[in-house]
Amino acid sequence: MKSDSELMNELAHKTNYLHEMTSSESSAMKRALLDIYRDVAKLCEKEGLTLMLSGGSCLGAVRHKGFIPWDDDLDVMMRRDDYERLIRLCKEGRLGDKYEFDYPNKDADAKTVFLKIYRKNSFNIELFNENSPFPKGLYIDVFALDSVPQSKFMQAMKGFVANVIQFISIMVLYAQYPSKSLSEFVSLDSSLKRRYQIKKIMGSFFGIIPHAKWVYWFDRFVASSKNGNPLGIPTGRKYYNGEIFDASVYFPPKEALFEGEIVYIPADYDRYLTNLYHDYMQLPPVEKRERHFILKFQLPNDWSIENFCILLFRMKNKLFSVLISVYKNDNPDDFRTAIESVTIKQTVQPDEVFVYVDGPVPNALASTIKQLEMEIPAVYVHWEVENKGLGRALQYGMEHVKHELVARMDADDISVPDRFECQLCQFEKDLELSVASGHIVDFIGTPENVIGKRTVPIGSETCMQYIKKRDVVNHPAVMFRKSEVLRAGNYQDWYLNEDSYLWLRMYLVGCKFNNLDRVLVYMRSGEGQYARRGGWKYFRSEAGLQKLRYKHRIISFPRYLFNMTVHFTVKVLMPNSVRGWVFQKLLRE
């Protein structure tokens, strides 16, 4: 026999009762949900709490590297102790004024048996909460990973009791907070209508005890096991007994990509997802795709769908260039991946990708370059007979790109899908901005194999102070105005530091810097990277930049001596292995 949720999902596909989102609405909602997730994840990271994607969001990360295309929610999970710490942090206002939350507690009623974090000044009115007192904003669901009894018999017994309490809480919810829209919707199917009427009658009977108490009792009951292994999600899609695994299935979590963000998923995600969805890499037929029961929704007041669509339209019609230099040591497959990441896989694509081929390259690489030029109309290739070096290559490229806004990209890196959309929006909002980037992530092999992260300062004033110590932007993730780069003298030769020399000169002519507080590029790394950053020649290059900083009074003499000492120690005295550790652990995040 089909479950209520299966019958309701089938009915939603057969009728037009529910609001069916347009592609623009869906895109806007997903970006709003991502904003909520980023804020929650940032707080969890700061407080040492482990947050993992769960259910359909975990499936989206594995199968789609982001949201499931037809999905419109975001689910996360955490150990019970971290879960309750997050609730305390929410109560203390650590998420800020933008949010409100709802969770099982003895002092107030809650819509569900798990934590929901809502964005204020937004609406997400569903069948079940049409006339309820619970928050109605856009939200993410946070599930607790609870310890369960080790004995299968005790698991079954506790699961039976937990499921009964949860079932009663749902029935009491129907009776205590009746929804006219839900009643109308289920009336479209005789079987659903009959089940709903029975639940309301039973809910009225058990409703002598308020809904709030049933929800609170459930939460306390499932949290009562304390041995730590195995673990389960009592409020998951398969209820108490459906997601019970040894703790090693969940921890330590693995890194994955979700809409360009580094997220965490269960250690053995294959076992976890197979249990939930069986052949999870196979797309379900349209009629089996899960829908959420949305009547209407509205984005937060600080950004509307209309404004989002207008901005997105402007971004998609904004002409800009991408500048890439490629030389003989670049890998053909990595180069193809890099080009695709800035063209066909971008939400907003460039009008021009200027590829400077710096001298002779192997046949395989030359063939890949020619193929991409034929396949992707935006790609324009300049073939140089002799190797000129990166500084000369970028200098020529900046002089010959067609558009004012130019994004840099290395030949073996990967840009996140909405990189340009985000950067163009930043320049659209700040007409005085000269150059901007975002965070980058170092990886080896595949983007999931992260070895480090380099963050950049946020805010133009902070950037002006930061440049006294280090580069203020990440070169592989930068976007800048061509006129401002040329005003500062364009790229010039400076051994392995062409970019640093440019940033200093742009700073000296009064250019404005800022960055986005998010990852924009995944940067391919390896042992050779750290070898190139050592030795006398590289130290002399860095020393020249420090002298330039001191000459123009960007730094004081004591700061100059300190910087020189640090660079000499790292670049000259340290072996490659130690230097690699320093770059990964101390000079990255």
Secondary structure as GFF3:
##gff-version 3
##sequence-region A 1 589
A	DSSP	alpha_helix	4	14	.	.	.	ID=ss1
A	DSSP	alpha_helix	23	47	.	.	.	ID=ss2
A	DSSP	beta_strand	52	53	.	.	.	ID=ss3
A	DSSP	alpha_helix	55	63	.	.	.	ID=ss4
A	DSSP	beta_strand	75	79	.	.	.	ID=ss5
A	DSSP	alpha_helix	80	91	.	.	.	ID=ss6
A	DSSP	beta_strand	99	102	.	.	.	ID=ss7
A	DSSP	beta_strand	115	119	.	.	.	ID=ss8
A	DSSP	beta_strand	123	126	.	.	.	ID=ss9
A	DSSP	three_ten_helix	127	129	.	.	.	ID=ss10
A	DSSP	beta_strand	139	147	.	.	.	ID=ss11
A	DSSP	alpha_helix	152	176	.	.	.	ID=ss12
A	DSSP	alpha_helix	180	186	.	.	.	ID=ss13
A	DSSP	alpha_helix	190	206	.	.	.	ID=ss14
A	DSSP	alpha_helix	211	222	.	.	.	ID=ss15
A	DSSP	beta_strand	231	232	.	.	.	ID=ss16
A	DSSP	alpha_helix	247	250	.	.	.	ID=ss17
A	DSSP	beta_strand	254	258	.	.	.	ID=ss18
A	DSSP	beta_strand	261	265	.	.	.	ID=ss19
A	DSSP	alpha_helix	269	277	.	.	.	ID=ss20
A	DSSP	three_ten_helix	286	288	.	.	.	ID=ss21
A	DSSP	beta_strand	294	298	.	.	.	ID=ss22
A	DSSP	alpha_helix	305	316	.	.	.	ID=ss23
A	DSSP	beta_strand	321	326	.	.	.	ID=ss24
A	DSSP	alpha_helix	332	341	.	.	.	ID=ss25
A	DSSP	beta_strand	352	357	.	.	.	ID=ss26
A	DSSP	alpha_helix	363	375	.	.	.	ID=ss27
A	DSSP	beta_strand	379	383	.	.	.	ID=ss28
A	DSSP	alpha_helix	390	400	.	.	.	ID=ss29
A	DSSP	beta_strand	405	408	.	.	.	ID=ss30
A	DSSP	beta_strand	414	415	.	.	.	ID=ss31
A	DSSP	alpha_helix	419	429	.	.	.	ID=ss32
A	DSSP	beta_strand	435	443	.	.	.	ID=ss33
A	DSSP	beta_strand	450	454	.	.	.	ID=ss34
A	DSSP	alpha_helix	460	466	.	.	.	ID=ss35
A	DSSP	three_ten_helix	475	477	.	.	.	ID=ss36
A	DSSP	beta_strand	479	481	.	.	.	ID=ss37
A	DSSP	alpha_helix	482	487	.	.	.	ID=ss38
A	DSSP	alpha_helix	498	508	.	.	.	ID=ss39
A	DSSP	beta_strand	513	524	.	.	.	ID=ss40
A	DSSP	alpha_helix	527	532	.	.	.	ID=ss41
A	DSSP	alpha_helix	536	551	.	.	.	ID=ss42
A	DSSP	alpha_helix	557	568	.	.	.	ID=ss43
A	DSSP	pi_helix	569	573	.	.	.	ID=ss44
A	DSSP	alpha_helix	576	585	.	.	.	ID=ss45
###
